[in-house]
Amino acid sequence: MFPSVKYSPRRAQRRRHLTFVSQWERPADAVGPAKPYSQYSSRHSTIRLSSKSTTAVGFVIAVLIVGAIGSIAYYQFEVAPSQNNTSSTTTTTSPPAVTCKGTNCAYVNITAGASGCTNPSSPCGFDPATLTVVIGVNNTVMWTNQDQAVHTVTGSNWGSSEAPGISPGGNFTYTFATAGSYQYHCIYHSGMIGTVVVKNS
């Protein structure tokens, strides 16, 4: 009688696995008994694939690095300077240019500290406060701002400087062609009030 052998599914599966390794993973030129599966796998599969994939991955990384450096350089030397040059700036409206020659102009100064003139009952800021001119002689008037603040020469019934006004050190000119009395003021400081009296020659 032969001894009875119990059938084990796990043992049968292991035999099939070893047979698969022996047939498909062991090189044809191998000498000696079969080696563990892990040795053949790392020798014939892992090493061969890793050499090719490493070269490809290295090339891709190099291309990405070069592209990133190029993008940064382009932004710093091309985009950023152009953005700085086109940044928004505050513009002011310049008064019309009128050339004063010799005595053909009369002059009014916007005095230093004129920004403190805030009481209409005590006018100040324009020197002289009342100016008399003659048509054909000196009927072009120039206001010069000697204060550190911006001021306007705003007439009640005649053309005048436009907002934002006359900057410190700037000036505004206007030619009066018709006889009469012309009052004006600064829109920013209610105590700055002046008058130009125009006479015929």
Secondary structure, DSSP 8 states (H G I E B T S, - for coil): --------HHHHHHHHHHHHHHHHTS-TT--SS---HHHHHIIIIIHHHHHHHHHHHHHHHHHHHHHHHHHHHHIIIIIHHHHHHT---------------TTSEEEEEE-TTGGG---TTS--SEESSEEEEETTTS-EEEEEE-SSS-B--EESSS----TT-B-TT-EEEEE--S-EEEEEE-SS-TT-EEEEEEE--
